[in-house]
């Protein structure tokens, strides 16, 4: 099993920046790929960025050039650096991982609200 805990969400003005963190614990050595999703009210959860087993990152078109995913293996932490935030980025953000057996795990989510 893997446990994921996000932090770093909050209220920010348009054009501002935030960095989200996601700390993983448990069987982290079994993580194959990972990433971030988000879900706005009344909308489906959507991929923000995913990193595959080879380390390649795939960003949603809407965040390319503004968001950057990174990880610190020593801290078992992944980050999502978000800049030039816009009101349409308002959503609950979830980190996720998938193990080599294919089983997915999700964090509890952290709210990001961007005011205009």
C-alpha positions as CSV (number, residue, x, y, z in Angstrom):
1,X,0.0,0.0,0.0
2,X,0.9,3.6,-0.5
3,X,-0.4,6.6,1.4
4,X,-0.4,10.1,-0.3
5,X,-0.8,13.4,1.5
6,X,-1.1,16.6,-0.4
7,X,-0.5,20.2,0.9
8,X,0.1,23.6,-0.4
9,X,-3.2,24.6,-1.8
10,X,-4.8,27.9,-1.1
11,X,-6.2,31.2,-2.4
12,X,-4.1,33.1,-4.9
13,X,-4.7,36.0,-7.2
14,X,-4.7,35.6,-11.0
15,X,-1.1,35.6,-12.2
16,X,0.2,34.3,-9.0
17,X,2.0,31.1,-8.1
18,X,1.6,28.1,-5.8
19,X,3.6,24.9,-5.2
20,X,1.7,21.8,-4.2
21,X,3.5,18.9,-2.4
22,X,2.6,15.3,-2.1
23,X,4.3,13.1,0.4
24,X,4.2,9.4,-0.2
25,X,4.6,6.7,2.4
26,X,4.4,2.9,2.5
27,X,5.6,0.8,-0.4
28,X,7.0,3.7,-2.4
29,X,9.6,1.4,-4.1
30,X,6.7,-0.2,-6.0
31,X,5.6,3.1,-7.6
32,X,5.7,2.8,-11.4
33,X,4.2,6.1,-12.5
34,X,2.8,9.2,-10.9
35,X,1.2,12.6,-11.5
36,X,-1.4,15.1,-10.7
37,X,-5.1,15.4,-11.6
38,X,-7.6,18.1,-10.8
39,X,-11.4,18.4,-10.5
40,X,-13.4,21.5,-10.7
41,X,-16.9,21.7,-9.3
42,X,-19.4,20.0,-11.6
43,X,-16.6,18.7,-13.9
44,X,-14.8,15.4,-14.4
45,X,-11.4,14.8,-12.9
46,X,-8.8,15.6,-15.5
47,X,-5.1,14.9,-15.9
48,X,-2.8,17.8,-15.2
49,X,0.5,16.0,-15.7
50,X,1.6,12.4,-15.7
51,X,5.1,10.9,-15.5
52,X,5.5,7.4,-16.9
53,X,7.8,4.7,-15.8
54,X,10.5,6.0,-18.1
55,X,10.4,9.4,-16.5
56,X,8.6,11.2,-19.4
57,X,6.2,13.9,-18.3
58,X,3.0,14.5,-20.2
59,X,1.3,17.8,-19.5
60,X,-2.3,18.9,-20.3
61,X,-2.3,21.5,-23.0
62,X,-3.9,24.0,-20.7
63,X,-1.0,23.9,-18.3
64,X,2.0,23.5,-20.6
65,X,4.6,26.2,-19.9
66,X,3.0,27.2,-16.6
67,X,3.1,24.0,-14.4
68,X,6.1,21.9,-13.6
69,X,6.2,18.5,-11.9
70,X,9.2,17.4,-9.9
71,X,10.1,14.8,-7.3
72,X,12.6,14.5,-4.4
73,X,13.2,10.8,-4.0
74,X,15.0,11.3,-0.7
75,X,11.9,12.9,0.7
76,X,9.4,10.6,-1.1
77,X,7.8,13.8,-2.3
78,X,6.5,15.0,-5.6
79,X,5.8,18.7,-6.3
80,X,3.6,20.6,-8.7
81,X,4.9,24.1,-9.3
82,X,2.2,26.3,-10.7
83,X,2.7,29.8,-12.1
84,X,0.6,32.3,-14.1
85,X,-2.4,30.9,-12.4
86,X,-5.8,31.7,-13.9
87,X,-9.3,31.4,-12.5
88,X,-9.9,28.4,-14.7
89,X,-7.2,26.6,-12.7
90,X,-9.5,26.6,-9.7
91,X,-10.0,23.0,-8.6
92,X,-9.2,20.4,-6.1
93,X,-5.8,18.9,-7.0
94,X,-5.0,15.3,-6.4
95,X,-1.7,13.5,-6.6
96,X,-1.7,9.9,-7.7
97,X,0.6,7.0,-8.2
98,X,0.3,3.6,-9.8
99,X,2.2,0.6,-8.6
100,X,3.9,-2.0,-10.8
101,X,0.9,-4.3,-10.2
102,X,-1.3,-1.6,-11.8
103,X,-3.1,-0.6,-8.6
104,X,-3.7,3.2,-8.3
105,X,-3.6,5.3,-5.2
106,X,-4.9,8.8,-4.7
107,X,-4.3,11.6,-2.2
108,X,-7.2,13.3,-0.4
109,X,-6.9,16.5,-2.5
110,X,-5.9,20.0,-1.9
111,X,-8.0,23.0,-3.0
112,X,-6.6,25.7,-5.2
113,X,-8.7,28.8,-5.7
114,X,-7.6,31.6,-8.1
115,X,-9.4,34.9,-7.9
116,X,-9.7,37.3,-10.8
